[in-house]
Amino acid sequence: MKEQIQPANGKLGILLPGLGAVATTVIAGVVAVNKGLAEPIGALTQMGNIRLGKRTENRYPLIKDFVPLAPLQDVVFGGWDVYSDNVYEAAMNAKVLEASLLNAIKPELEAIKPMKAVFDKSYVKNLDGTHIKQAATKWDLANEVINDIENFKTANGCDRVVIVWCGSTEKYIEQSAVHETIESFEAGLKNNDPAISPSMIYAYAAIKIGVPYANGAPNLTCDIPALIELSKETGTPIGGKDFKTGQTLMKTILAPGLHARALGVRGWFSTNILGNRDGLVLDDPDNFKTKEVSKLSVLEDILQPDINPKLYGDLYHKVRINYYPPHGDNKESWDNIDIFGWLGYSMQIKINFLCRDSILAAPIVLDLAIFMDLAKRANMSGIQEWLSFYFKSPQTAPGLRPEHDIFKQLIKLQNTLRHMMGEDLITHLGLDYYQDLVEAL
């Protein structure tokens, strides 16, 4: 497979629908890193190591030195937003990064201005978009997005483009007939079907012209039969959904440990306060339901109460998100976990995570963009399940249970990279070391 990977020559355009707190944080971060002002902490593509061969070989290169990834110096950013603020203005408004850092890279950020966004207020009731596209049909909107992508690529001299959704959580919808086939979906675009959301329009436009698309929100977007089918036809990598950041990151770290030790869980109560644009959007019950479904699926898939009923059959899992403007982007989460151990004796775990939502999400956006570009150059199309590591609700083939255990997800990601580069997969068995020792004696 190594031989078929096309080199990462030329510029890589990273287009982000939604130039809010997360998107401006990743853009400003990459600019700062390229100017030597900061380090890309949290990005596996930049700072992660990977073991190759046996432990006795002591080979642990950086991933970016092992796999032909696009270098940060070759990355060009752009995007769409419902507000006209340039990236510097949007970043200042988001108040994630210090003004001193933003002022040090102000010219680079001011040069990035959003394209008009596809917006439908019925999907995000708590936002009032003012910088939006106007067209007769959703088909026309999709073609405008296609034109945006192609014009951006030409204007910036990009050889390749990827798209990572950084926009708001849309209201909860379920798959319906319009989502079943490419034909029904395209007819729905032309007929302004209300079940086609703005995020689906971006995804369709990208996939139609072979641009990799990763969904960073819990929206029903590229995880519908029509767009999965289209991704295979056009040879386009897709993946999602919902960036795995604060509270859910903690769950996918802790729950596998409890499961591994066969400790029971009776209840897991989770609540959050968040004051940024995401918090405002989630203050609407229809939008919160989309997020709630994403967050609730994690524990059930890790603990598997159907095959462990004595340990997890009575699990009560509750999730709350509350909009609290004073905290801004600094999300705070509390978890109360009621567990039980030997002979059924009860114990409790309490977690208070004062996280920075966009600081955790920014390296995810970067890694997804870089890895999706790698997948495209390696002729990998359709669902990229090996990138489940980055998502709350990993997209899988129909009927296949997602893997939420972050440690298993990391093994899958690393083994995929090893496979791509012709290296042996690592099973962590290790028995051969000891057999060799016995034979040596």
N, C-alpha and C positions, 0 to 999 in steps of 0.2 A: 504493500500500500504506500510505502514511503516514496516510491518512484513516481506515483501518480499525483502527488501533492504539488500543485503549481506554486512557484515561489511567490513570496509576498512583495512583489515589486511595485513601486509607485505608491500613490497616496490611497489611504483608506478613508472614505467618508462615513462618519457615524451620525446618522440622523435620528433625532429624538422627538417624537410627538409629546408635547408637554414640557416646556422649558421652565419648570417650577423649581422647587427646592432641590430635588434629587438631581435633575439634569444639570442645573447650574453648578451644583457642587462637584459633579464629575468633570464637567468642562473646565471649571476654574482649577480643579485639582491637576488635571493633565497639563494645562498651561503652566502651572506652578512647578510641576515636576520637570517639565522640559526646560524651564529656566533655572533649575537647580535650587529652587526655593523650598522644596518639600520632598517627601518620600511617598511612593504609592502604597502605603501600608494597607493590608487587607486584600490586595489584588494578587491572586495566585499566579496570574500571567506575568507579573512583574517581580514578585518577591518569593513565590513558592518554589520549593525544591521537590524533586521526584527521585525516588530510589530506582536504580537500574541494576539488574542482575542480583547475585547473592549478596548477603550482608558482608561477607568476607571480601567482596570486591571494593567496598567503600566508594561507590559511585553515586553521588547525590547532586547532580547538576541543577541549576535553576531551570524551571520549565521553559523560560524564554530562550535559554541556550540549547535546549534539547529539541524543541519543536519550532518549525519555521513560522513564527508569529509576526504580525505586523508590528514594527517598532513604534513607540509613542510619538517619535518625531515625525512620522509619516501620517499621523491621524489628523483629520480635519472635521470639525463639528458643525452641525446645523440642526434645524428643527422647526417645529410648528408650535404655536401657542395661541390661546384664545385672547391673550393680552399682547400689546405691541411692544412692551418693554424689551430692550436689548438684554443680553445675558448679564452685563454688569448691573444694570438697573434691577433685573429680576433677582440676582444674587443678593444685592443689598437689601431688597425687600424681604427676601426669605430669611435673612439674619442667621444663616447657618455658619458661614465663615466670617472671620474677623475682617473688619473694614480695611485694616492695614495690609492684609494679604491681597484683598480684592483691588485696592488702589495700586499695588505693585504690578498688577497685570491688567490694569484698566483698559488700555488701548486694545489688547487682544480680545477682551470680553465685549467691549462696546462694538467691535466689528461684526459680532455675531447677532444678527437680527432675525426674529422669528418670521417664518412664512405664515400666512393666514391659515387658521386651523379649520378642520371639519368639526362642527359642533352641533349638538342637538340637546337643548336644555332639558328635554324630557328624560334624558339619561343621566344628567348631573344637575339636579334641581337647584342646588345651592350655589352654583356659579352663574355669573352673567357675562358671557363672552362678548367682547367688543371687536375682536380682531379675527373675524370668521369669514369663511368662504360662502358665497351665495351662488347657487346653481339650481336649475330646474329639477334635476333628479340626482339620486345618490350615484347613479352611473356616471353622471357628469362630474360629480365630486371626486369619484375614484380616478377618473382620467386627469383631473386637475392635480391630484396627488402624484400620479405617474409623471406628469409634466414637471412638477416640482422636483422630483427625484432626479430626473434626467437633466434638468437645467442646473441643479446644484452640482451634479457630477461634472458637467461640462465647465461651469464657471470656476470650479475649484481644482480642475485638472485631476480628478479622482479616477483611479483605475477600477476601484470596487466600492460598493456601498453596502452598509448594513443598517437595519432599523431596530431600535430597542424602545418599546413603549414605556414612557415615563409619565404618562398622563394620569388623570384621575380614575378612581374606581367608578365604573358605571353601575346603573341600577341592575338588580338581579333579573336575569331572563333565562329561560330554559330553551334548549334546542328544539326547533320546530321544522316544519316541512321545507321552508325556504333555505335552511342550512344543509339540506341533505345532499345535494349534487351541485356541481359547477353550474349546470344549466338553470336549476331553480334559483341559485344564488344570484346569477347574473340577471335573470328575469326580475328578481326582487329588487336589485339595484335600479333597474330601469323603471320599476313600478313604485319606487319609494316605500318598500315594505318596512313597516315600523319595527320589525324584529331584526333589522340590520342596523347595528350600532355604529357610531363613529370609529371605534377601534377596529371593527371588522372592515371598514372602508380602507383604512390605512393598511391593514394586513393584506387585503385583496390586491391593492395597488402594488405593494411590494412583491408579493409572491408571483403575481402575474408577469412581472418583468425579471424574475429571478433574483430578487434582493432578499437575503436572509432576514427573518423577522422573529424577534423574541418579545414575549408579552410579559411585562413587569407588573401587571395588575391582575386581580382575580376575575377580570371580565371574561365572559364567553367570547372568544375572539378567533384565534387560529386553531382552536381545539374543536372544530366542527368538521363533519365529513367533507363538505364542499372544499374547504381550504386545505385540508389534509390531502385530498385528491389532487388539487391544483398544485400543491407543493411537489408532489411526485412527478407530475407532468412537466413542470418547469425546472426540475432539479434544484429545488430551493430548500435549504435547512429552515426548520421552524422549531419553536420551543416556548414553553411557559409552564406554569403561570404564577405570578405574584412573587416579587422579590422576597427572599427569606431573610428578614432582618432581625428585629428585636425579640419580642416574646416568643415567636415561633422558632427562631434560632435556638433559644434556650430549651424549648421543648424537644427539638430534634437532637439536642446534645444530651439532655437528662433522661428522657423517656427510654432511649435505647439502653442506658445503663441500668435502669430499674428492671427493664425487660430481661436483660442479660443475666441479672442476678435472681430472676424468678421472684421478685418482690411484687406484691399485689398493690393495686391502686384503686381506691374507692371513689375518690373525687379529685377533680382538678379545676379550681376556680381561677379564672384569669380576667383581670381588668386593666385598662389602659387609660391614660389621659394624654391628649395630644392637641396642639394648638395651631398647626400649620394648615395649608390649603387642603391637605389630605384629611385632616381632622374635621374641617368644615364640611367637606363633601360627605364624609361618613356620618355626619350628624343627622343625615336623612335616613330613615329606616330602610328604604328601598336599596340604597347604596350600601348600608351597613350589612344587609343580608348577604350581598355578594361577598364581602370580606369575611363574614361569619362562617359561611359555608367553606371557604378556603381554609380558615384557621381551625375549624372543628374537625376536618378530615385527618389532620396530622396524627393525633393520638390513636385514633381507631386503627389506622393503617400500621402504626408501629407496634401497638400492643396486641392487635388482632384478638379481640375478645371472643370471637367465634371459635377459635381453636384454643383459647386459654380462659374458659368461662369461670373457673375457680379463682383466678387472679384478677380478671378484668371484666367479668360478665356484668357486674353491677356498677361499672364506672359511670360517674356523673360528671360531665364536662360542660362548663359554662364559660362563655367569652363575652366581655363587655368592652366597648370603646366609648369614651366620653370626650367630647370637644371641650378643651380648656385653653382658651387663648393665651393666658399668661406664660404657658410653657413653650409656646412656639414650636420649633422643630425638635425640642428636647423631650422626647416621649418618655413617660414613666410607666412602668408596668409592675403589677403585683401578681404573684401567683401563690395560691395556697394549695398544697398537694397533700391529700390524706392517703398515706400508704400503710401497708401492713406486712409483717414479716413472720418469722418462725412462730408456729402455733396460732397465727392470726392476730398477734399483738400489734396494736396501732402505733404509728409514728406520723410525724408531720414534717414537711419541708416548706420553707417560706423563701420566696425570691422577690427582691425589690431591685429591678433593673432600671437604672437611670441612663438610658441610652440616647444617642443622637441618631435619629432615624436616617437622615440623609447621609451621614458619615458612614453608616453601615451599608447603605444601599449603593453609594457611588462606586466602590470597587466591584460590586456585582455587575453594574451596568457596563463598566469597562471590560471585565472578564468575558461577559456574554458577547459583547461586540467583537472582541478579539477572537474568541473561540468559534463563534458563528462564521466569521470570515475564514478561519482555518477549515471548518467543515465544508464550506462552499468550495474552497480551493482543492479539497480532498475528494470532491464529487460525492459528498454525503448529502442526501436529500431527505425530505420528510422530517418526522419527529426526531429530535436529537435528545434522546432520553439520558444520554451520558452527562448532560448538563443539569440533571435534576438537583444536583448539589446546591444550586442557586435559587430554587423555587419552593414556595410553600405548598403548591399543588402541582407537582410535576406532571407534565403531559406524557402520556404513554400510548402505546398502540391500543385500539379498542379492545376492551375486555381484560386488559392486563392491569393488575394491581400496582399502583405506584409504590416505589421504595422511598420512605421518608427518613430512614435512619441515616444521619449525616455522615457517619463513618463508612457505611456501605456505599453511600453515594460518592464519597471521595475515592474509594477503591475503584469504583466503576469508571470515574473520570480519569484517574491515573492509568488504569489498565487500557482504556481506550487510546490514550496518548501513546502508551508503550506499543500497542498493536499497530497504530498508524506508522510508527517509526521502526517497526521490525524488531523490537526488543521482546524478550520473554515476559509473559504475564507473571505477576507475583501473587501467589496463593497464601503466603505466610505459613505454609506447612512446616518447613524447617527440619523435617525428619532426616533428610539426606545429610545434614551437617553431623548429626549424631551417629548415623550409620557409618559415615566416613571415619569418624573418631574410633568407633568400635573396631572397624577393619584395620585401622592404623595400629591399634594395640595388639 
